[in-house]
Amino acid sequence: MILEYLVISIYTICLLLIFVYALAQLNLLVNYLKNRDKEDFSPKFDFNNPEEIPFVTIQLPVFNELYVMKRLLKNIAKIDYPIDKFEIQVLDDSTDESVEMTAKHVKKVQEKGIDIKHIRRSNRDGYKAGALKEGLKLAKGEFIAIFDADFLPKEDWLLQTVPYFKDEKIGVVQTRWSHINRNYSTLTRIQAFMLDAHFTLEQVGRNSKGHFINFNGTAGIWRKECIYDAGNWQGDTLTEDIDLSYRAQLKNWKFKYLEKVETPAELPVIISAARSQQFRWNKGGAENFQKMARRIITSKSAPFKTKIHALLHLLNSSMFTCIFLVAVLSVPMLYIKNEYAHLRNYFYMMSFFVVSSLIFFVCYWHMYKNIYGGGFIKFFKYIGAFFTFFSVAMGFSLHNTIAVLEGHFGKKSEFVRTPKFNIKTIKDGWKNNKYIKKKPSVHVILEGILALYFVFGMYSAFIVGDQGGDFGLFPFHFMLFVGFSYVFFKSIFSKA
């Protein structure tokens, strides 16, 4: 009985944590619905007065971006802003032939009269954070806009964002990501679904109530003074953007999130690229929880509710650990439920936590409706999109759990960039991309074994109990089978 009660205890704790997280998401949804259409009366610079137009530095941190540098520099050169009021820094840490190509394209932009510099370092200390910090030493701008290599800001991007810095307490203005290859494949649609939820209900839900949000590493602009006041860029976590964001807000800087200002970008089109990105984000989240939790809890300026949302935000990736444990333990729980009749009432009570899934379903529907529109047909499509997303997200749970555990236990690892492809249509080629990881991780084998494990879970539904089976967990095990099978086969065959 000791083992059974241990399984029950861990299973229950994980369900409770998931339920608490779901309630926090529901609170963000309420905030989002109350505030998304409110008129913005924020003070703004008057750009009709040339004296109010501040100088801006645009930083482009890049590393081995052979396939997207031409597109990036061609796009950034179209920025609509007084030519004497901005500069561009190409912070190039590359180690391959893209360096020469970048230099050539930088020269073409310079010929247009634009102040652009190709900045190289002798090492990659601090990775992206180190490059941004080095560029900051040379930056002439009072404000620092940052774009990753796969982002394509619209021409009026600076005109849409810079005016909000009229409020001297604003440290960051962050814009919403959109996706130029959203419908390229099932994988890109799943990633878009996940990111859309973050950039709608989460960012708006937190920002509208003054809770902490994060600069998303790109498509945002910083006040230089804020960066320095918060302690500058630091490379001791894999998500330097969250780290600096929290340090800044703990020093009472305000962040402004602009949901209606979109910044298009490219999603990873093969699963190895998505895996490396997910690993970095999830591990970085755990690292930042370890780094920032004490500071948040002991903060004298942050309200109690803001602290709760902040801690849950930093524990976002850790929910994958709970999901993974619930998934793995759900099969023995099926047998325990049917072997120990005196625990039946407990299991009936635990079924209440299906409400967590319903909360996520409702929250994400509002996100989906905001982007695609409402109506019966769209709702029907949403059901398919939600269950596809939910299944594949659970299929990533082992991979992301390993990342989270490494983050919490302090295992350091290299900043692995996400390869870019410059792909928009299904006909575009990607197999010759030199940055693709050739060998799948050993974890992939475990994901294949887990797919078979949940086949056993589905089979178990037919053989347990005295009443011809117990099918309460069958849909859950089926989704887990689909999710782990998808991740396993895509990882093995490396197809988009």
Kinemage of the C-alpha trace (Angstrom):
@kinemage 1
@onewidth
@group {chain A} dominant
@subgroup {mainchain}
@vectorlist {calphas} color= white
{ca met a 1} P 0.000 0.000 0.000
{ca ile a 2} L 2.949 2.370 0.565
{ca leu a 3} L 3.760 2.491 -3.147
{ca glu a 4} L 0.104 2.980 -4.062
{ca tyr a 5} L -0.304 5.876 -1.627
{ca leu a 6} L 2.931 7.438 -2.912
{ca val a 7} L 1.564 7.288 -6.462
{ca ile a 8} L -1.760 8.753 -5.314
{ca ser a 9} L -0.010 11.548 -3.403
{ca ile a 10} L 2.230 12.631 -6.289
{ca tyr a 11} L -0.675 12.383 -8.740
{ca thr a 12} L -2.893 14.512 -6.479
{ca ile a 13} L -0.256 17.191 -5.874
{ca cys a 14} L 0.392 17.523 -9.603
{ca leu a 15} L -3.331 17.803 -10.361
{ca leu a 16} L -3.679 20.494 -7.700
{ca leu a 17} L -0.766 22.488 -9.119
{ca ile a 18} L -2.200 22.262 -12.628
{ca phe a 19} L -5.580 23.399 -11.283
{ca val a 20} L -4.011 26.409 -9.533
{ca tyr a 21} L -2.213 27.322 -12.748
{ca ala a 22} L -5.500 26.993 -14.665
{ca leu a 23} L -7.215 29.329 -12.196
{ca ala a 24} L -4.428 31.872 -12.748
{ca gln a 25} L -5.002 31.591 -16.512
{ca leu a 26} L -8.715 32.150 -15.937
{ca asn a 27} L -7.921 35.287 -13.966
{ca leu a 28} L -5.767 36.510 -16.860
{ca leu a 29} L -8.647 35.828 -19.235
{ca val a 30} L -10.975 37.967 -17.116
{ca asn a 31} L -8.359 40.744 -17.116
{ca tyr a 32} L -7.955 40.388 -20.870
{ca leu a 33} L -11.683 40.608 -21.621
{ca lys a 34} L -12.055 43.663 -19.388
{ca asn a 35} L -9.152 45.580 -20.875
{ca arg a 36} L -8.544 44.553 -24.494
{ca asp a 37} L -10.833 47.224 -25.987
{ca lys a 38} L -10.100 50.037 -23.538
{ca glu a 39} L -8.961 53.274 -25.134
{ca asp a 40} L -5.319 54.054 -24.445
{ca phe a 41} L -4.734 57.519 -22.991
{ca ser a 42} L -1.002 57.059 -22.409
{ca pro a 43} L 1.100 60.208 -22.926
{ca lys a 44} L 3.084 60.131 -26.188
{ca phe a 45} L 5.841 62.081 -27.853
{ca asp a 46} L 4.582 64.545 -30.461
{ca phe a 47} L 6.505 63.534 -33.555
{ca asn a 48} L 5.238 66.623 -35.354
{ca asn a 49} L 7.768 68.417 -33.182
{ca pro a 50} L 11.264 67.353 -34.355
{ca glu a 51} L 12.693 68.172 -30.935
{ca glu a 52} L 10.606 65.390 -29.367
{ca ile a 53} L 11.904 62.672 -31.695
{ca pro a 54} L 14.536 60.731 -29.707
{ca phe a 55} L 17.567 58.934 -31.114
{ca val a 56} L 17.113 55.145 -31.376
{ca thr a 57} L 19.646 52.329 -31.721
{ca ile a 58} L 18.405 49.183 -33.479
{ca gln a 59} L 20.313 46.084 -32.400
{ca leu a 60} L 20.314 42.928 -34.530
{ca pro a 61} L 22.023 40.098 -32.585
{ca val a 62} L 22.893 37.345 -35.074
{ca phe a 63} L 24.842 34.099 -35.114
{ca asn a 64} L 25.355 32.010 -38.263
{ca glu a 65} L 22.253 33.267 -40.063
{ca leu a 66} L 23.250 32.429 -43.636
{ca tyr a 67} L 19.694 32.092 -44.938
{ca val a 68} L 17.995 35.179 -43.511
{ca met a 69} L 20.575 37.998 -43.309
{ca lys a 70} L 19.752 39.468 -46.704
{ca arg a 71} L 16.042 39.489 -45.884
{ca leu a 72} L 16.667 40.955 -42.427
{ca leu a 73} L 18.870 43.841 -43.594
{ca lys a 74} L 16.738 44.607 -46.638
{ca asn a 75} L 13.705 44.849 -44.371
{ca ile a 76} L 15.322 46.871 -41.585
{ca ala a 77} L 16.618 49.433 -44.107
{ca lys a 78} L 12.979 50.326 -44.880
{ca ile a 79} L 12.292 51.577 -41.351
{ca asp a 80} L 10.375 54.866 -41.486
{ca tyr a 81} L 12.164 57.164 -39.045
{ca pro a 82} L 14.249 60.331 -39.486
{ca ile a 83} L 17.535 59.077 -40.922
{ca asp a 84} L 19.545 61.274 -38.569
{ca lys a 85} L 17.696 59.898 -35.539
{ca phe a 86} L 18.603 56.208 -35.624
{ca glu a 87} L 21.489 53.812 -36.067
{ca ile a 88} L 21.658 50.056 -36.692
{ca gln a 89} L 24.061 47.677 -34.971
{ca val a 90} L 24.536 44.250 -36.528
{ca leu a 91} L 25.916 42.331 -33.528
{ca asp a 92} L 27.460 39.460 -35.444
{ca asp a 93} L 28.938 36.566 -33.451
{ca ser a 94} L 28.962 34.273 -36.511
{ca thr a 95} L 31.687 31.732 -37.139
{ca asp a 96} L 30.864 30.707 -40.717
{ca glu a 97} L 30.694 32.169 -44.225
{ca ser a 98} L 27.656 34.265 -43.308
{ca val a 99} L 30.090 36.880 -41.932
{ca glu a 100} L 31.280 37.862 -45.410
{ca met a 101} L 27.759 37.891 -46.812
{ca thr a 102} L 26.549 40.051 -43.925
{ca ala a 103} L 29.399 42.518 -44.467
{ca lys a 104} L 28.411 42.822 -48.120
{ca his a 105} L 24.775 43.554 -47.306
{ca val a 106} L 25.715 45.977 -44.534
{ca lys a 107} L 27.746 47.931 -47.086
{ca lys a 108} L 24.712 48.135 -49.391
{ca val a 109} L 22.629 49.588 -46.567
{ca gln a 110} L 25.398 52.089 -45.762
{ca glu a 111} L 25.292 53.260 -49.385
{ca lys a 112} L 21.722 54.408 -48.741
{ca gly a 113} L 23.006 56.848 -46.161
{ca ile a 114} L 21.876 54.784 -43.165
{ca asp a 115} L 24.125 54.656 -40.102
{ca ile a 116} L 24.738 50.899 -39.797
{ca lys a 117} L 27.718 49.152 -38.218
{ca his a 118} L 28.869 45.529 -38.464
{ca ile a 119} L 30.115 44.740 -34.943
{ca arg a 120} L 32.175 41.593 -34.332
{ca arg a 121} L 33.471 40.055 -31.084
{ca ser a 122} L 36.493 37.837 -30.620
{ca asn a 123} L 34.458 35.396 -28.486
{ca arg a 124} L 30.829 34.518 -27.649
{ca asp a 125} L 30.997 35.199 -23.916
{ca gly a 126} L 27.463 35.511 -22.603
{ca tyr a 127} L 26.040 34.482 -25.984
{ca lys a 128} L 23.147 36.773 -27.001
{ca ala a 129} L 23.206 38.657 -23.689
{ca gly a 130} L 26.939 39.257 -24.138
{ca ala a 131} L 26.457 40.581 -27.661
{ca leu a 132} L 23.687 42.967 -26.567
{ca lys a 133} L 25.804 44.188 -23.654
{ca glu a 134} L 28.799 44.799 -25.909
{ca gly a 135} L 26.670 46.700 -28.406
{ca leu a 136} L 25.182 48.807 -25.634
{ca lys a 137} L 28.628 50.247 -24.860
{ca leu a 138} L 28.721 51.748 -28.363
{ca ala a 139} L 25.039 52.613 -28.720
{ca lys a 140} L 24.251 56.286 -29.339
{ca gly a 141} L 20.522 55.851 -28.843
{ca glu a 142} L 18.518 56.745 -25.774
{ca phe a 143} L 16.279 53.802 -26.708
{ca ile a 144} L 17.354 50.337 -27.871
{ca ala a 145} L 15.146 48.335 -30.268
{ca ile a 146} L 16.029 44.642 -30.605
{ca phe a 147} L 15.138 42.215 -33.403
{ca asp a 148} L 16.224 38.607 -33.883
{ca ala a 149} L 17.286 37.549 -37.371
{ca asp a 150} L 13.921 36.048 -38.351
{ca phe a 151} L 11.858 39.140 -37.456
{ca leu a 152} L 10.552 41.585 -40.043
{ca pro a 153} L 9.289 44.759 -38.360
{ca lys a 154} L 6.936 46.899 -40.417
{ca glu a 155} L 8.125 50.246 -41.721
{ca asp a 156} L 6.214 52.249 -39.106
{ca trp a 157} L 7.355 50.078 -36.175
{ca leu a 158} L 9.403 52.797 -34.462
{ca leu a 159} L 6.646 55.353 -35.050
{ca gln a 160} L 4.206 52.967 -33.319
{ca thr a 161} L 6.378 52.218 -30.281
{ca val a 162} L 8.802 55.042 -29.453
{ca pro a 163} L 6.110 57.658 -28.603
{ca tyr a 164} L 5.086 55.722 -25.463
{ca phe a 165} L 8.403 56.578 -23.822
{ca lys a 166} L 7.016 60.059 -23.168
{ca asp a 167} L 6.181 58.513 -19.782
{ca glu a 168} L 9.572 58.522 -18.071
{ca lys a 169} L 8.618 55.485 -15.969
{ca ile a 170} L 8.264 53.265 -19.059
{ca gly a 171} L 11.308 51.020 -19.380
{ca val a 172} L 10.128 48.694 -22.170
{ca val a 173} L 7.600 48.671 -24.983
{ca gln a 174} L 6.891 45.135 -26.248
{ca thr a 175} L 4.908 44.262 -29.379
{ca arg a 176} L 2.990 41.131 -30.369
{ca trp a 177} L 4.588 38.518 -32.582
{ca ser a 178} L 2.775 37.392 -35.702
{ca his a 179} L 3.804 34.498 -37.920
{ca ile a 180} L 4.641 34.675 -41.632
{ca asn a 181} L 4.526 30.871 -41.995
{ca arg a 182} L 1.703 30.054 -39.568
{ca asn a 183} L 0.005 27.622 -41.987
{ca tyr a 184} L 3.147 25.958 -43.328
{ca ser a 185} L 2.535 22.700 -41.446
{ca thr a 186} L 0.895 21.124 -38.425
{ca leu a 187} L 4.027 21.921 -36.429
{ca thr a 188} L 3.954 25.641 -37.242
{ca arg a 189} L 0.220 25.844 -36.503
{ca ile a 190} L 0.809 24.264 -33.080
{ca gln a 191} L 3.615 26.720 -32.280
{ca ala a 192} L 1.505 29.652 -33.456
{ca phe a 193} L -1.359 28.462 -31.229
{ca met a 194} L 0.921 28.398 -28.187
{ca leu a 195} L 2.527 31.781 -28.878
{ca asp a 196} L -0.790 33.445 -29.692
{ca ala a 197} L -2.083 32.471 -26.250
{ca his a 198} L 0.946 34.078 -24.643
{ca phe a 199} L 0.754 37.253 -26.718
{ca thr a 200} L -2.955 37.784 -26.176
{ca leu a 201} L -4.447 36.712 -22.872
{ca glu a 202} L -1.186 36.364 -20.890
{ca gln a 203} L 0.613 39.556 -21.853
{ca val a 204} L -2.548 41.691 -21.907
{ca gly a 205} L -3.967 39.967 -18.817
{ca arg a 206} L -0.857 40.711 -16.771
{ca asn a 207} L 0.034 44.128 -18.176
{ca ser a 208} L -3.496 45.526 -17.830
{ca lys a 209} L -3.374 45.025 -14.059
{ca gly a 210} L 0.195 46.165 -13.576
{ca his a 211} L 1.562 42.643 -13.043
{ca phe a 212} L 5.027 41.737 -14.290
{ca ile a 213} L 5.365 40.811 -17.949
{ca asn a 214} L 8.474 39.921 -19.891
{ca phe a 215} L 10.321 41.448 -22.777
{ca asn a 216} L 10.233 38.600 -25.294
{ca gly a 217} L 13.845 38.827 -26.426
{ca thr a 218} L 12.905 40.561 -29.673
{ca ala a 219} L 10.324 42.876 -31.232
{ca gly a 220} L 10.572 45.253 -28.298
{ca ile a 221} L 12.376 48.430 -27.351
{ca trp a 222} L 14.183 49.348 -24.125
{ca arg a 223} L 15.055 52.638 -22.477
{ca lys a 224} L 18.842 52.472 -22.161
{ca glu a 225} L 18.682 53.947 -18.671
{ca cys a 226} L 16.388 51.096 -17.622
{ca ile a 227} L 18.848 48.457 -18.836
{ca tyr a 228} L 21.688 49.977 -16.854
{ca asp a 229} L 19.567 50.640 -13.768
{ca ala a 230} L 18.402 46.993 -13.703
{ca gly a 231} L 21.972 45.668 -13.841
{ca asn a 232} L 22.527 45.312 -17.600
{ca trp a 233} L 22.333 42.116 -19.646
{ca gln a 234} L 23.514 38.968 -17.854
{ca gly a 235} L 24.283 35.627 -19.475
{ca asp a 236} L 23.827 33.313 -16.495
{ca thr a 237} L 20.441 32.017 -17.729
{ca leu a 238} L 19.269 30.847 -21.152
{ca thr a 239} L 16.459 33.416 -21.177
{ca glu a 240} L 18.262 36.687 -20.597
{ca asp a 241} L 15.132 38.555 -21.666
{ca ile a 242} L 13.024 37.291 -18.732
{ca asp a 243} L 15.922 37.854 -16.344
{ca leu a 244} L 16.413 41.534 -17.222
{ca ser a 245} L 12.645 42.085 -17.405
{ca tyr a 246} L 12.115 40.956 -13.836
{ca arg a 247} L 15.115 42.833 -12.492
{ca ala a 248} L 13.797 46.006 -14.141
{ca gln a 249} L 10.247 45.642 -12.830
{ca leu a 250} L 11.494 44.878 -9.334
{ca lys a 251} L 13.151 48.306 -9.563
{ca asn a 252} L 9.712 49.765 -10.366
{ca trp a 253} L 10.142 50.312 -14.108
{ca lys a 254} L 6.860 50.008 -16.027
{ca phe a 255} L 6.417 47.870 -19.135
{ca lys a 256} L 4.021 48.713 -21.957
{ca tyr a 257} L 2.567 45.916 -24.083
{ca leu a 258} L 1.045 46.769 -27.476
{ca glu a 259} L -1.189 43.919 -28.615
{ca lys a 260} L -2.276 45.765 -31.766
{ca val a 261} L 1.257 46.339 -33.035
{ca glu a 262} L 2.329 43.152 -34.827
{ca thr a 263} L 5.881 42.161 -35.645
{ca pro a 264} L 6.007 39.322 -38.208
{ca ala a 265} L 8.467 36.489 -37.704
{ca glu a 266} L 9.266 32.975 -38.910
{ca leu a 267} L 8.389 29.882 -36.892
{ca pro a 268} L 10.714 26.832 -36.863
{ca val a 269} L 9.582 24.440 -39.602
{ca ile a 270} L 11.242 21.225 -38.449
{ca ile a 271} L 10.875 19.579 -35.093
{ca ser a 272} L 14.590 19.545 -34.210
{ca ala a 273} L 14.570 23.356 -34.398
{ca ala a 274} L 11.368 23.546 -32.355
{ca arg a 275} L 12.840 21.133 -29.783
{ca ser a 276} L 15.983 23.241 -29.291
{ca gln a 277} L 13.886 26.403 -28.931
{ca gln a 278} L 11.489 24.763 -26.474
{ca phe a 279} L 14.400 23.373 -24.459
{ca arg a 280} L 16.030 26.795 -24.157
{ca trp a 281} L 12.801 28.579 -23.221
{ca asn a 282} L 11.722 25.996 -20.653
{ca lys a 283} L 15.125 25.584 -19.046
{ca gly a 284} L 15.562 29.352 -18.978
{ca gly a 285} L 12.221 29.767 -17.229
{ca ala a 286} L 13.290 27.372 -14.481
{ca glu a 287} L 16.684 29.073 -14.167
{ca asn a 288} L 14.986 32.424 -13.737
{ca phe a 289} L 12.648 31.031 -11.084
{ca gln a 290} L 15.689 29.923 -9.111
{ca lys a 291} L 17.355 33.296 -9.640
{ca met a 292} L 14.374 35.586 -9.047
{ca ala a 293} L 11.908 33.831 -6.692
{ca arg a 294} L 13.451 35.106 -3.456
{ca arg a 295} L 13.673 38.664 -4.808
{ca ile a 296} L 10.021 38.571 -5.847
{ca ile a 297} L 8.793 37.179 -2.525
{ca thr a 298} L 10.780 39.699 -0.474
{ca ser a 299} L 9.996 42.688 -2.697
{ca lys a 300} L 8.484 45.562 -0.702
{ca ser a 301} L 7.017 47.312 -3.754
{ca ala a 302} L 5.301 44.480 -5.622
{ca pro a 303} L 1.661 43.825 -4.566
{ca phe a 304} L 0.770 40.340 -3.294
{ca lys a 305} L -1.256 39.419 -6.390
{ca thr a 306} L 1.567 40.577 -8.643
{ca lys a 307} L 3.958 38.310 -6.719
{ca ile a 308} L 1.628 35.324 -7.204
{ca his a 309} L 1.318 35.920 -10.934
{ca ala a 310} L 5.067 36.495 -11.214
{ca leu a 311} L 5.929 33.215 -9.499
{ca leu a 312} L 3.395 31.310 -11.592
{ca his a 313} L 4.772 32.985 -14.709
{ca leu a 314} L 8.299 31.804 -13.907
{ca leu a 315} L 6.905 28.344 -13.070
{ca asn a 316} L 5.075 28.209 -16.387
{ca ser a 317} L 7.555 25.757 -17.894
{ca ser a 318} L 7.563 23.693 -14.695
{ca met a 319} L 3.941 22.758 -15.383
{ca phe a 320} L 5.324 20.336 -17.968
{ca thr a 321} L 6.802 18.343 -15.085
{ca cys a 322} L 3.348 18.085 -13.498
{ca ile a 323} L 1.785 17.124 -16.833
{ca phe a 324} L 4.436 14.465 -17.417
{ca leu a 325} L 4.005 12.950 -13.948
{ca val a 326} L 0.200 12.936 -14.245
{ca ala a 327} L 0.518 11.252 -17.637
{ca val a 328} L 2.911 8.523 -16.494
{ca leu a 329} L 1.091 7.868 -13.216
{ca ser a 330} L -2.367 7.809 -14.826
{ca val a 331} L -1.896 4.204 -15.966
{ca pro a 332} L -1.071 2.753 -12.509
{ca met a 333} L -3.789 5.019 -11.098
{ca leu a 334} L -6.287 3.247 -13.341
{ca tyr a 335} L -5.387 -0.066 -11.701
{ca ile a 336} L -5.269 1.396 -8.183
{ca lys a 337} L -8.728 2.884 -8.674
{ca asn a 338} L -10.210 -0.479 -9.578
{ca glu a 339} L -8.298 -2.498 -6.984
{ca tyr a 340} L -9.077 -0.442 -3.889
{ca ala a 341} L -12.832 0.030 -3.721
{ca his a 342} L -12.627 2.149 -0.566
{ca leu a 343} L -10.821 4.859 -2.572
{ca arg a 344} L -13.618 5.252 -5.124
{ca asn a 345} L -14.933 8.465 -3.580
{ca tyr a 346} L -11.455 9.983 -3.762
{ca phe a 347} L -11.259 9.225 -7.453
{ca tyr a 348} L -14.689 10.698 -8.087
{ca met a 349} L -13.472 13.858 -6.352
{ca met a 350} L -10.297 13.910 -8.417
{ca ser a 351} L -12.357 13.832 -11.614
{ca phe a 352} L -13.276 17.397 -10.706
{ca phe a 353} L -9.882 18.427 -12.046
{ca val a 354} L -11.092 17.849 -15.578
{ca val a 355} L -12.220 21.434 -14.972
{ca ser a 356} L -8.580 22.453 -15.527
{ca ser a 357} L -8.783 21.283 -19.126
{ca leu a 358} L -12.109 23.064 -19.577
{ca ile a 359} L -10.574 26.294 -18.273
{ca phe a 360} L -7.732 26.046 -20.775
{ca phe a 361} L -10.284 25.274 -23.494
{ca val a 362} L -12.286 28.423 -22.699
{ca cys a 363} L -9.210 30.636 -22.334
{ca tyr a 364} L -7.673 29.568 -25.628
{ca trp a 365} L -10.990 29.906 -27.442
{ca his a 366} L -10.979 33.648 -26.746
{ca met a 367} L -7.426 33.854 -28.078
{ca tyr a 368} L -8.396 31.884 -31.184
{ca lys a 369} L -11.535 33.952 -31.774
{ca asn a 370} L -9.556 37.164 -31.460
{ca ile a 371} L -7.229 36.080 -34.297
{ca tyr a 372} L -9.442 33.997 -36.592
{ca gly a 373} L -12.921 35.295 -35.777
{ca gly a 374} L -15.934 33.613 -34.145
{ca gly a 375} L -18.899 31.632 -35.408
{ca phe a 376} L -19.861 27.956 -35.454
{ca ile a 377} L -17.482 26.929 -38.254
{ca lys a 378} L -14.513 28.658 -36.587
{ca phe a 379} L -15.457 27.087 -33.244
{ca phe a 380} L -15.541 23.640 -34.876
{ca lys a 381} L -12.073 24.264 -36.324
{ca tyr a 382} L -10.924 25.500 -32.938
{ca ile a 383} L -11.905 22.213 -31.287
{ca gly a 384} L -9.608 20.364 -33.679
{ca ala a 385} L -6.823 22.915 -33.197
{ca phe a 386} L -7.113 22.788 -29.401
{ca phe a 387} L -6.936 19.011 -29.129
{ca thr a 388} L -4.085 18.847 -31.639
{ca phe a 389} L -2.172 21.466 -29.653
{ca phe a 390} L -2.977 19.811 -26.317
{ca ser a 391} L -1.882 16.377 -27.550
{ca val a 392} L 1.416 17.541 -29.036
{ca ala a 393} L 2.144 19.774 -26.020
{ca met a 394} L 1.822 16.665 -23.828
{ca gly a 395} L 4.036 14.829 -26.320
{ca phe a 396} L 6.746 17.392 -25.595
{ca ser a 397} L 6.347 16.933 -21.832
{ca leu a 398} L 9.305 14.549 -21.373
{ca his a 399} L 11.614 16.782 -23.412
{ca asn a 400} L 10.506 19.897 -21.561
{ca thr a 401} L 10.593 18.203 -18.155
{ca ile a 402} L 14.265 17.362 -18.688
{ca ala a 403} L 14.892 21.029 -19.581
{ca val a 404} L 13.029 22.220 -16.488
{ca leu a 405} L 14.878 19.856 -14.143
{ca glu a 406} L 18.238 20.948 -15.559
{ca gly a 407} L 17.202 24.553 -14.949
{ca his a 408} L 16.078 24.008 -11.364
{ca phe a 409} L 19.132 21.933 -10.449
{ca gly a 410} L 21.598 24.377 -12.001
{ca lys a 411} L 23.029 22.321 -14.834
{ca lys a 412} L 24.608 24.790 -17.258
{ca ser a 413} L 24.422 24.342 -21.011
{ca glu a 414} L 25.312 26.211 -24.169
{ca phe a 415} L 22.903 28.726 -25.718
{ca val a 416} L 21.741 26.768 -28.786
{ca arg a 417} L 20.384 29.036 -31.496
{ca thr a 418} L 17.242 28.112 -33.385
{ca pro a 419} L 18.076 27.606 -37.088
{ca lys a 420} L 16.175 29.866 -39.495
{ca phe a 421} L 15.055 28.785 -42.943
{ca asn a 422} L 13.451 31.712 -44.799
{ca ile a 423} L 10.537 29.448 -45.759
{ca lys a 424} L 7.015 30.601 -46.492
{ca thr a 425} L 5.431 27.849 -48.588
{ca ile a 426} L 5.334 24.053 -48.444
{ca lys a 427} L 7.228 23.931 -51.744
{ca asp a 428} L 10.272 25.658 -50.317
{ca gly a 429} L 13.221 23.398 -49.616
{ca trp a 430} L 14.877 23.084 -46.225
{ca lys a 431} L 16.719 19.753 -46.233
{ca asn a 432} L 20.019 21.308 -47.319
{ca asn a 433} L 20.024 23.782 -44.448
{ca lys a 434} L 23.486 23.387 -42.923
{ca tyr a 435} L 22.297 24.291 -39.431
{ca ile a 436} L 19.893 21.373 -39.032
{ca lys a 437} L 20.768 19.017 -36.201
{ca lys a 438} L 21.429 15.708 -37.933
{ca lys a 439} L 21.044 13.225 -35.071
{ca pro a 440} L 17.932 13.092 -32.892
{ca ser a 441} L 18.354 13.218 -29.130
{ca val a 442} L 18.469 9.962 -27.152
{ca his a 443} L 15.337 11.247 -25.427
{ca val a 444} L 13.456 10.543 -28.650
{ca ile a 445} L 13.715 6.790 -27.983
{ca leu a 446} L 12.051 7.317 -24.612
{ca glu a 447} L 9.272 9.248 -26.338
{ca gly a 448} L 8.680 6.278 -28.635
{ca ile a 449} L 8.526 3.953 -25.631
{ca leu a 450} L 6.044 6.303 -23.948
{ca ala a 451} L 3.816 6.188 -27.043
{ca leu a 452} L 3.658 2.401 -26.632
{ca tyr a 453} L 3.121 2.820 -22.881
{ca phe a 454} L -0.053 4.790 -23.551
{ca val a 455} L -1.227 2.145 -25.997
{ca phe a 456} L -1.045 -0.150 -22.978
{ca gly a 457} L -2.996 2.493 -21.035
{ca met a 458} L -5.775 2.383 -23.648
{ca tyr a 459} L -5.745 -1.419 -23.613
{ca ser a 460} L -5.998 -1.352 -19.813
{ca ala a 461} L -9.311 0.477 -20.056
{ca phe a 462} L -10.865 -2.715 -21.461
{ca ile a 463} L -9.532 -5.143 -18.843
{ca val a 464} L -9.759 -3.381 -15.478
{ca gly a 465} L -12.738 -3.530 -13.153
{ca asp a 466} L -15.678 -5.856 -12.837
{ca gln a 467} L -18.136 -3.901 -14.982
{ca gly a 468} L -16.599 -4.405 -18.407
{ca gly a 469} L -13.829 -1.845 -18.253
{ca asp a 470} L -13.094 1.691 -17.118
{ca phe a 471} L -12.878 4.225 -19.947
{ca gly a 472} L -12.596 7.455 -17.933
{ca leu a 473} L -8.925 7.942 -18.830
{ca phe a 474} L -9.167 6.503 -22.344
{ca pro a 475} L -9.396 9.920 -24.128
{ca phe a 476} L -6.445 11.179 -22.072
{ca his a 477} L -4.327 8.146 -22.950
{ca phe a 478} L -5.321 8.419 -26.598
{ca met a 479} L -4.183 12.065 -26.720
{ca leu a 480} L -0.932 11.104 -25.029
{ca phe a 481} L -0.403 8.324 -27.557
{ca val a 482} L -1.009 10.757 -30.421
{ca gly a 483} L 1.256 13.408 -28.911
{ca phe a 484} L 4.221 11.176 -28.147
{ca ser a 485} L 3.863 9.357 -31.477
{ca tyr a 486} L 3.872 12.660 -33.354
{ca val a 487} L 6.973 13.941 -31.545
{ca phe a 488} L 8.739 10.573 -31.912
{ca phe a 489} L 8.148 10.062 -35.629
{ca lys a 490} L 8.786 13.696 -36.566
{ca ser a 491} L 12.023 13.640 -34.594
{ca ile a 492} L 13.195 10.391 -36.173
{ca phe a 493} L 12.407 11.361 -39.750
{ca ser a 494} L 13.093 15.107 -39.338
{ca lys a 495} L 10.294 16.173 -41.620
{ca ala a 496} L 8.384 19.404 -41.441
